[in-house]
Amino acid sequence: MLFRSFPASKRDEFLNEMLKRDEIGAIVFYVPPSDRKLGWDLPRLTQKIEATGLPCIKLFHDLANPKGAESIKSELREFLASHHTLITQRGA
């Protein structure tokens, strides 16, 4: 599920709704190099998510670049492996 909303109150509304859903097992933030506007708000959003106990990851590599895409795949594999139990318990 994607979201890129302005103002911040719209992002909060969307995030609050998503965090209520039992099938959400983790949050993935992807901020491509071409769109850094959301980046300033990531610390606040991350803190909000971590307070719920959900794991989250922030990805900044360029998917259009093969090296960037491989970096994202590697980071996601590591993230999923280290949080697999929690993600599957919540997402079940």
N, C-alpha and C positions, 0 to 999 in steps of 0.2 A: 504494500500500500504506500502510496506516495503522498507527500504533502509539502507544499511550499506556499505558505500563506502569510500575508501581511494584513493588518498589523499583528503584533505578538499575541494579542488577545485571541485572534483567530487560530494561531498555532496552538495556544494553550487549550482552547476549546476542543480542537481536533485530538490533541494528545490525551487530554483527560478522557475523552470518549474511548479512545483506543486502549488506554490503560484499564478500563473497566471490563474489557472483553477477556474472558477466560482463555480463549484460544491463542492469545498473544503470548509467546514464550520468550521473546527477545525483541530488542529494537535495534535496527541498523540505520545509521545516518550515513548517507552518501552525499558528499559535497564535491562536485566536480570542479576542476580548476576554473572553468568558465563562470561559476556561480558561487562566489564567496560571501554573498550578502547574508546567508543564514549563519555563517561561521561565528559571528560575534555572539550569537545567542546559544550556541552549543553548550557552553559551560552550565548555563542555567537549566537548559533542557535536560542535560545529562544528570545533573544533581536531582532534578525532579524524578527522573526515571529510576535512578539508583536508590532513592528513598523508598521505592515500591519493592525493591529486591529483584527487579528484572535486570538481566544482563543487557548491556548495550555496547555497541562498537561504532566508532567514527571512522569513515573511510574517505580519503582525500585524493587518491590517485586518479589519473585520467584513464577511464575505460577505453577511450579511443586509441590509446597508445598501447601496443602489445605488452610492453614492460609494465605499464601501470595496471593493465588488466590482470596480468599474472600476479602482481603484488596484491591486488584485491582478492583474488582467488585464494592465495596463500594465507592472508590475514583472516578471511572468512573460514577457511578450513580449521585454522588454529582456534578461532573463537568458538566455532561449533563443537569442536572436540573438547575444549575446556569447559563448556557449559552444557554439554549434551543432556545430562541428567535433568538439570533444572528446566531446560527448554522443553524437553519431551514431557515432563510432569505437568507443566503449565499448559502446554499446547495440546494436551491429550483431550 
